[in-house]
Amino acid sequence: MFYLGKTSKRRIKGVSEYLVIALSEVLKLSPIDVTIPWMGGVRTAGEQNEIFSRGASQRDGYEKKSYHQSGGAVDIAPYVDGEISNTKEHALIVAYYMILSFELLKKEKKIPKDIYLHCGIFWGDKDLDNDGFLTEQDKIGWDARHFELRPYPQENTFEIKLSA
């Protein structure tokens, strides 16, 4: 079982309790550790705009707000051998365990059934060239570390079937 370090704990302050409890489950279930990267939690409009200006987000923070600004999103990065991992395999493992944890918590009625987890691993084939991480050739979404809450299910994903 893994745990969040001081920096990651500070970075998730203000993030939705549903994302935080799902992350806690990931730490129990995942075979690899995770961390909350810089700007992976709640962001101000200015911080969001900085990310937008670099071309690493489609949301400018002012006219188009990010779910990060309201605490409705978190970025979770694989943490392997003392550093953030940029491999597709590790990103897929984190996404799988976050989705699984979220669904298990919904089944246990710890997360309302009308809240849905959306994962950037399923978002298009856009290559943002943000940091060399997950380009179009990877064939997975351009924001694999991103998880957000929405009031409707995400489309074009895989489904995790839980037994009754």
N, C-alpha and C positions, 0 to 999 in steps of 0.2 A: 504494500500500500504506500502511496506517495502522499505528499502534503504540499501546500503552497508555501513558498517562502515569504519573507516580510514584504519584499517589493511587490510580488504578485497580489498579496492581500491588500496592500495599499491601492493597487491599480484597479481592484474590483469594487472598491467602495462606491456605493451609489448604483451599482449594477443590479438589475432586477433579481429579487430573491429566487425566482424560478431558475434563472440561469446559474446562480450561485449554488443552489442545491444540486442541480444537474452536474455542475463542475465537481462538486464534492463526491458525487457518485463515480464520476470518471476517474478521479484519483484513487478510488477503491478498486475499480474494475480493470483499468487499462494496464497493459503490460509495459507501457512506457510512461515516463513522467511528462508533465506539461507545465507551461509557464504562461503568464499573461505578458505579452510583449509591450514595449513602449507604446503608449496611446491605445492600448487594447481594451481599456475600460471606458468610463464616462469621459466625454470630450466637451470642451467649450466650443462655441462657434468659431473662434479664432483658430483653435487647434484643428478643427475639422477643415477649415478653409486652407490651412497650411498643407494638409494631406491632399486636398483637392488640387491645389496649385501645383503640386508635384506630379499630378496625373495619377495618383494612387487611389482616388475615390471619384465616384460620379456625383457626390453630394457636396455642395459648396459650404454648407453649414449655416447659411443665411436664408436664401430662397428655397433651397432644397436641403432640408435637415437630415442628418444621419440618425439612425436609431441609437447610435452611441451617445448622442447628446441628451437623450432622455433616460439613459440607463437600460434601454431595451436591447442592447447588443453587447457582445464581448468577443474579443479575439483570443483564441487559445492556440498556443504554438507547442508543437512537440519539443521536448527538452531531453536531449540524449547526449551522454558523455559530457555533461557540464555546459552545453550550449544549445541554442535553438537549432533544430534540424530543419533543413529545407528539402528533404526528400519527399517524393510523392507518397511512398509507402507509409512513412510516419504520419503525414497529413491525413491519409485515409484511415489509419488506425484511430487517430484522435477524433475524426468525424464520426466514425462508426460508434465509438464508445460514448460520445456526446449524444448522438441520436438515440442509442440504446438506453442510456441513463434517463434521458428526457421521457421516453416512452414508458419505462418502468415506473417512474415517478407519477406519470399520468394514471397508470393502471392502479397505483397505490393511492390515488386521489390526493397526492401532495402538490400536483399541478392541475389546474382546472382543465377540463376536457376541451374547452373552446379557445385555448391558447396553443399555438403551433410553433415549433422550432423550424427556422429556415437556416440553411447552411450554405455558405458561399461556395462550397465545393461543387455545387450543382449549377452555378451561374455561368451560362454561356461559354464561349470559347475565346473571349476577349483577352488579348495579351496587353496588359498594362505596362509591362516592362518595369514593374515597380521595384524589385530588388533581385531580379533573376530567379524569383520563386514562382514556380508553376506557370509556365508559358503555354501557349496554344498546343504545342506538341505533346504536352502532358495529358491532354484530353480530359482534364478535370477543371472545375471552375476556377476562375481567376482570383477568388478570395477565399481560399480553402481554410483559413484560420478563423473566419468570421461566422458567428452564430447570432441570430436575432429572433425576437418574438414577434409574431404577427397573429391577427385574428382569423386567419384562413390557412389551410394546408399548402405546403410548397408543392409545386408540380415537378414532374420529371425527376423523381428521386428514386431511391430504393426503399423498400418497405421492410421494417423489422417486425416479424410476426412473433408475438408473445403468446405463450400458451395460457390457457384460462386459469 
